[in-house]
Amino acid sequence: MESNEILISAQNLSKIFYDFWHRPKANAVDSISFQVKKGEIVGFLGPNGSGKSTTIKMMLNLLYPTSGDLTLFGKSSSNVEIKAKIGYLPEETYLYKYLTAEESLCFYGRLFGLPSAEVKRRTTELLEMAGLTHVRKRMVGEFSKGMARRIGVAQSLINNPELLILDEPTSGLDPLGCAEMKDLIVLLKSVGKTVLVCSHLLSDIEDVCDRVIILYGGKIVSEGKLSELLKISSQDIITMSRLDEKQKEELAKFICTNLGQNDINISSPKMSLEKYFISVIKEAIEQNAYTAGARHSDSIAQFLK
């Protein structure tokens, strides 16, 4: 549930990159201010070079701000203690290719100092959630990009983080995997997680985010709730049961005569290709069709709840 507690706060945050002679080379982030509240799903958007990745790296303390203030959980982003509360999925999935899927998650779990029994339990639940239980003993170097991405997502959740930062989470995933990822993000919000999502696939952002922050040239150019930003107030949509051709003609005539509307289009709605694709694949799954790839999962690991 969204609350008034602020998890991320940036005030006049800037990052300037300098050349060898300490001359300003690029003003990557230019005095931006924003907040992310607990329980929100926020889209962090912008074209390449707009400052998104630089801002995320400052949140993770991989880069230092040139000026301004940046706090997470009410503490400076440089505070080591807050790192245990953050889960991060980078744009590219970096895994040790000679480790199995199971070994990879156990490795990251031990980095957080979790007890062995807890690491084993969480690894089992995350592999089930990612649809990779049947390939837990395969080396991740043999995985497709999409399957490696699933392990990357599982790795970002092994410490049961309060804040999850996802950079291009659906990169490399097939349409079913993309749908599962979006469902997972919504599920994470339902159990109290806060999610910051960076993506160039705006349809994915639209499906899951409560609010967006759009950057361009290192500055915030737009910010707000999607329900307000995307509303077209100059048009209305009427939805009703199927009409035959005669009824369509009569309706169009009535609207034209009584309401003075001439630009009328009456047509049947269409299912998106994504929804059709998913329905076909789910039918194959229900028929127990064989696959060596990732399997469908609509559950969330128990420890995350």
PESULLIN-V957258 format. One record per pair of residues at least 24 apart in sequence whose C-alpha atoms are under 7 Angstrom apart, sorted by sequence separation. I is the first residue (numbers start at 1). J is the second residue. D is the distance in whole Angstrom. If there is no record, write none. Layout:
I|J|D ; I|J|D
//
This chain:
10|34|5 ; 130|154|7 ; 9|34|6 ; 10|35|6 ; 9|35|5 ; 146|172|5 ; 182|208|6 ; 8|35|5 ; 9|36|7 ; 145|172|6 ; 146|173|4 ; 8|36|5 ; 126|154|6 ; 6|35|7 ; 7|36|6 ; 8|37|7 ; 6|36|6 ; 7|37|5 ; 163|193|6 ; 164|194|6 ; 165|195|6 ; 166|196|6 ; 167|197|6 ; 168|198|6 ; 6|37|4 ; 7|38|6 ; 162|193|5 ; 163|194|5 ; 164|195|5 ; 165|196|5 ; 166|197|5 ; 167|198|5 ; 168|199|5 ; 5|37|6 ; 6|38|6 ; 162|194|6 ; 163|195|6 ; 164|196|6 ; 165|197|6 ; 166|198|6 ; 167|199|6 ; 4|37|6 ; 5|38|6 ; 3|37|6 ; 4|38|7 ; 102|136|5 ; 2|37|7 ; 3|38|6 ; 101|136|5 ; 102|137|6 ; 2|38|6 ; 3|39|6 ; 100|136|6 ; 101|137|6 ; 122|158|7 ; 2|39|4 ; 100|137|5 ; 101|138|6 ; 1|39|5 ; 2|40|6 ; 100|138|5 ; 101|139|6 ; 100|139|4 ; 101|140|6 ; 99|139|5 ; 100|140|5 ; 98|139|6 ; 99|140|6 ; 97|139|6 ; 98|140|7 ; 97|140|5 ; 98|141|6 ; 97|141|4 ; 108|155|7 ; 112|159|7 ; 109|158|6 ; 15|65|5 ; 16|66|6 ; 101|151|7 ; 105|155|6 ; 109|159|7 ; 14|65|6 ; 15|66|5 ; 13|65|7 ; 14|66|6 ; 15|67|7 ; 14|67|5 ; 13|67|6 ; 14|68|6 ; 13|68|4 ; 93|148|7 ; 12|68|5 ; 13|69|6 ; 93|149|6 ; 11|68|6 ; 12|69|7 ; 13|70|7 ; 11|69|5 ; 10|69|6 ; 11|70|7 ; 93|152|6 ; 10|70|5 ; 9|70|6 ; 10|71|7 ; 9|71|5 ; 8|71|6 ; 9|72|7 ; 89|152|6 ; 8|72|5 ; 89|153|6 ; 7|72|5 ; 8|73|7 ; 7|73|5 ; 7|74|7 ; 89|156|6 ; 88|156|5 ; 87|156|5 ; 87|157|6 ; 87|161|5 ; 84|159|7 ; 86|161|5 ; 85|161|5 ; 86|162|6 ; 87|163|6 ; 88|164|6 ; 89|165|6 ; 90|166|7 ; 91|167|5 ; 84|161|7 ; 85|162|5 ; 86|163|5 ; 87|164|5 ; 88|165|5 ; 89|166|5 ; 90|167|5 ; 91|168|5 ; 85|163|6 ; 86|164|6 ; 87|165|6 ; 88|166|6 ; 89|167|6 ; 175|274|6 ; 176|278|6 ; 191|305|6 ; 180|298|7 ; 160|304|6 ; 147|294|6 ; 40|189|7 ; 39|189|6 ; 44|196|7 ; 39|192|5 ; 41|194|6 ; 42|195|6 ; 43|196|6 ; 44|197|6 ; 45|198|6 ; 39|193|6 ; 40|194|5 ; 41|195|5 ; 42|196|5 ; 43|197|5 ; 44|198|5 ; 45|199|7 ; 39|194|5 ; 40|195|6 ; 41|196|6 ; 42|197|6 ; 43|198|6 ; 38|194|5 ; 43|205|6 ; 132|294|6 ; 131|294|5 ; 132|295|7 ; 51|215|7 ; 131|295|5 ; 50|215|6 ; 131|296|6 ; 43|209|6 ; 50|216|5 ; 51|217|7 ; 131|297|6 ; 42|209|5 ; 50|217|5 ; 51|218|5 ; 130|297|7 ; 41|209|5 ; 42|210|6 ; 43|211|6 ; 44|212|6 ; 45|213|6 ; 46|214|5 ; 50|218|5 ; 129|297|6 ; 41|210|6 ; 42|211|5 ; 43|212|4 ; 44|213|5 ; 45|214|5 ; 46|215|5 ; 47|216|7 ; 40|210|7 ; 41|211|7 ; 42|212|5 ; 43|213|6 ; 44|214|6 ; 45|215|6 ; 46|216|6 ; 129|299|6 ; 129|300|6 ; 129|301|6 ; 126|301|6 ; 125|301|5 ; 125|302|7 ; 122|303|7 ; 32|219|6 ; 1|189|7 ; 30|218|5 ; 32|220|6 ; 1|190|6 ; 29|218|4 ; 30|219|5 ; 28|218|5 ; 29|219|7 ; 1|192|6
//
